[in-house]
Amino acid sequence: MNLHNLTPAKGSVKREKRIARGQGSGHGGTSTRGHKGAKSRSGYKTKIGFEGGQMPLQRRVPKFGFKNINRVEYKAINLDILEYLASVKGITEITPEVFKENGLLSNNELVKVLGRGELKAKITVSANGFSSTAVAAIEALGGTCSKI
C-alpha cells in the first residue's frame, strides 16, 4: 500500500448537490424546495415560537403573578446557628463578618435573625433584621440586638 492508491472508505464521500443549475443536475426547476408556500420563497424565515398557525405556547399559557422590584431579600440565620457559634466556636459578638468567615453568608447578602432553635449563651448580635421571637430569646438571656 502506497500513498497514491489510498482512497476513502466506500460510501463516506458523497457528491455535492448542485442546486438550481438546470434540469440536467436533477435539482433544477423548484431547486429542492417543492411547490408554492412560504418555504419555497426567497427570504423565508419563521418567527420565533411559530407553530404553523396553531396558537403558540407563549400565547396559550396565561400570564399571572407579580414581581416586586423593591423586594429586599434576606439570608435567614436561626438561633440554633447562633448557639453553635457561641458554644462551639466561642464567639460572643456576632456580626455579618463572623457569618462570612464561617461560610454562612456571601458578600452582598443581608442577614435576618429568626427564632428557630434554643439559645443558651449571652451574646451580642448585629444584623440587618430580627424577628420578634429572636429578639425576645436573645434579650431574655441578657444579650443585645443591634440593627445595622
C-alpha positions, 0 to 999 in steps of 0.5 A: 500500500502506497500513498497514491492508491489510498482512497476513502472508505466506500460510501463516506464521500458523497457528491455535492448537490448542485442546486438550481443549475438546470434540469440536467443536475436533477435539482433544477426547476423548484431547486429542492424546495417543492411547490408554492408556500412560504418555504419555497420563497426567497427570504423565508424565515419563521418567527420565533415560537411559530407553530404553523398557525396553531396558537403558540405556547407563549400565547396559550399559557396565561400570564399571572403573578407579580414581581416586586422590584423593591423586594429586599431579600434576606439570608435567614440565620436561626438561633440554633446557628447562633448557639453553635457559634457561641458554644462551639466556636466561642464567639460572643459578638456576632456580626455579618463578618463572623457569618462570612468567615464561617461560610454562612453568608456571601458578600452582598447578602443581608442577614435576618435573625429568626427564632428557630432553635434554643439559645443558651449563651449571652451574646451580642448580635448585629444584623440587618433584621430580627424577628420578634421571637429572636429578639425576645430569646436573645434579650431574655438571656441578657444579650443585645440586638443591634440593627445595622 
